[in-house]
Amino acid sequence: MSVAGRAPPTVSGFAARRALAVLQNRKIDAATLLRRAGLSDYNPDDRQQRMSALSQARLVEYAAEAIADTAFGLHLAQETDPREAGLLFYAISADKDVREALALFARYSHIVNDSVRVAIVPRAEGATLALNFAGVPRHRAKQNVEFAIAVVVKALREASGRKISPSRVAFFAPADLRSEGIRPVLQLPG
């Protein structure tokens, strides 16, 4: 149990499975990384098995280190089919418009990651989507957060059939918006 008397947040392992697939494709043994992340008993073939959000974040960070890719989370998202998130993708696909897709994402995101806290602030020109991660220190989750944001944008594009592009992205943890990956992946302006 956590300090507040609640169990630590868990995830479906969506990002972990994707990271493990990349490691396998590159012929990198993931056993040591799984052990370091506290996931020695993790079976990526068991889609019902949940893991702690912190362990998944650690695994994705360790995978980024193993392949020496500072934009691993973004690159991972580019290679990911959002449908692999399962029910969450199909829930947001039931939208009438992008605003409703965001509302459905906010309502059902806990299916994939119950550490995510979603806030939607309607604006005249669209909406602000704020994602916060409870129970996962920011410095331990850079790659995981970037993966999540990029997959959300990709899922919204695919579910709506529209070219959705954030006008601005801000991270609490330092992120280099000029990095090799973030601008093209999210299709940010200028």
C-alpha positions in Angstrom: 0.0 0.0 0.0 1.1 3.6 -0.6 1.4 6.2 2.1 -2.1 7.4 1.5 -3.4 3.9 2.1 -4.2 3.3 -1.5 -2.6 0.7 -3.7 0.0 2.2 -6.1 -1.4 3.0 -9.6 -1.3 0.2 -12.2 -1.1 0.1 -16.0 -2.2 -2.4 -18.6 1.4 -2.8 -19.8 0.7 -1.2 -23.2 3.9 0.9 -23.2 5.9 -2.0 -21.7 4.8 -4.5 -24.3 5.7 -2.0 -27.1 9.1 -1.3 -25.5 9.8 -5.0 -25.2 8.9 -5.6 -28.8 11.5 -2.9 -29.9 14.1 -4.5 -27.7 13.4 -7.9 -29.1 13.6 -6.6 -32.7 17.0 -5.1 -31.9 18.1 -8.3 -30.3 18.6 -6.7 -26.9 18.1 -9.0 -23.9 15.3 -7.5 -21.8 15.7 -9.8 -18.8 18.1 -7.4 -17.0 15.9 -4.4 -17.7 12.8 -6.2 -16.5 14.6 -7.2 -13.3 15.8 -3.6 -12.7 12.3 -2.3 -13.3 10.9 -4.8 -10.7 9.2 -6.9 -13.4 11.0 -10.2 -13.3 7.8 -12.1 -13.4 6.1 -10.1 -16.1 4.6 -12.0 -19.0 4.0 -9.7 -22.0 1.7 -12.3 -23.6 -0.7 -12.1 -20.7 -2.8 -9.0 -21.6 -4.8 -9.3 -18.3 -1.7 -8.9 -16.2 -1.3 -5.4 -14.8 1.9 -3.8 -13.4 2.7 -0.8 -11.3 2.8 2.4 -13.3 6.2 3.2 -11.8 7.6 -0.2 -13.0 6.4 0.5 -16.5 7.9 4.0 -16.5 11.2 2.6 -15.3 11.2 -0.1 -18.0 10.6 2.4 -20.8 13.4 4.6 -19.4 15.8 1.6 -19.2 14.8 0.6 -22.8 15.6 4.2 -24.0 19.0 3.9 -22.3 19.7 0.5 -23.7 19.2 1.7 -27.3 20.7 5.1 -26.6 17.6 7.0 -27.9 16.7 10.2 -26.0 13.4 10.4 -27.9 12.5 6.7 -27.5 9.0 7.4 -26.2 8.2 9.5 -29.2 9.8 7.0 -31.6 7.9 4.2 -29.9 4.6 6.1 -30.4 5.4 6.5 -34.1 5.7 2.8 -34.5 2.6 2.0 -32.4 -0.9 1.3 -33.6 -3.2 3.0 -31.0 -5.7 0.1 -31.5 -3.2 -2.0 -29.4 -4.4 0.0 -26.4 -7.5 -2.0 -26.7 -10.8 -0.8 -25.2 -9.6 2.7 -24.7 -9.0 3.3 -28.4 -12.4 1.8 -29.3 -14.1 4.0 -26.6 -12.7 7.2 -28.1 -13.6 5.9 -31.6 -17.3 6.2 -30.6 -17.0 9.9 -30.7 -19.1 12.3 -32.7 -16.4 14.9 -32.8 -12.9 15.6 -31.3 -14.3 17.3 -28.2 -16.3 14.2 -27.4 -13.3 12.0 -28.1 -11.3 13.9 -25.6 -14.1 13.5 -23.0 -14.2 9.8 -23.7 -10.4 9.6 -23.3 -10.6 11.5 -20.0 -13.3 9.1 -18.8 -11.7 5.8 -19.8 -7.9 6.5 -19.7 -7.7 4.6 -16.4 -8.3 1.4 -18.4 -4.8 1.6 -19.7 -3.1 3.7 -17.0 -4.8 4.5 -13.7 -2.0 6.9 -12.8 -3.2 9.3 -15.5 -5.3 12.3 -14.3 -6.9 14.0 -17.3 -8.3 17.5 -17.3 -10.0 19.1 -20.3 -10.4 22.9 -20.4 -12.6 24.0 -23.3 -11.3 27.0 -25.2 -12.8 29.0 -28.1 -10.1 27.7 -30.5 -10.3 24.1 -29.2 -9.4 22.6 -25.9 -6.5 22.2 -23.5 -5.8 18.6 -22.5 -3.7 18.4 -19.3 -2.3 15.0 -18.4 -0.8 14.4 -14.9 0.6 11.2 -13.6 0.0 10.3 -10.0 2.3 8.0 -8.2 5.1 8.2 -10.8 7.9 10.7 -10.2 8.3 12.9 -13.2 12.1 12.4 -13.5 11.4 8.6 -13.8 8.8 8.9 -16.6 10.0 11.2 -19.4 9.9 8.5 -22.1 6.6 7.1 -20.8 5.0 10.5 -20.7 6.2 11.4 -24.2 4.9 8.1 -25.4 1.5 8.6 -23.8 1.1 12.1 -25.2 2.2 11.1 -28.7 -0.1 8.0 -28.7 -3.1 10.1 -27.5 -2.6 12.5 -30.4 -2.1 9.7 -32.9 -5.3 7.9 -31.5 -7.3 11.1 -31.8 -6.2 11.5 -35.4 -7.1 8.0 -36.3 -10.4 7.9 -34.4 -11.6 11.2 -35.9 -10.1 10.9 -39.3 -8.8 14.4 -39.0 -5.4 16.0 -38.9 -5.3 17.0 -35.3 -2.2 19.0 -34.3 -1.6 20.5 -30.9 -0.9 24.2 -31.0 1.3 23.9 -28.0 2.8 21.2 -25.7 4.3 21.9 -22.3 6.0 19.5 -20.0 6.6 20.0 -16.3 9.7 17.8 -16.6 12.3 19.5 -18.9 11.7 18.4 -22.4 13.6 19.8 -25.4 10.9 20.8 -27.9 13.6 21.1 -30.5 14.5 17.5 -30.1 14.8 15.2 -33.1 11.4 13.8 -32.5 8.8 15.9 -30.7 7.9 18.5 -33.3 7.4 16.1 -36.3 5.6 13.5 -34.2 3.1 15.9 -32.7 3.1 18.1 -35.8 3.7 21.2 -33.7 3.8 24.6 -35.5 7.1 26.3 -36.2 
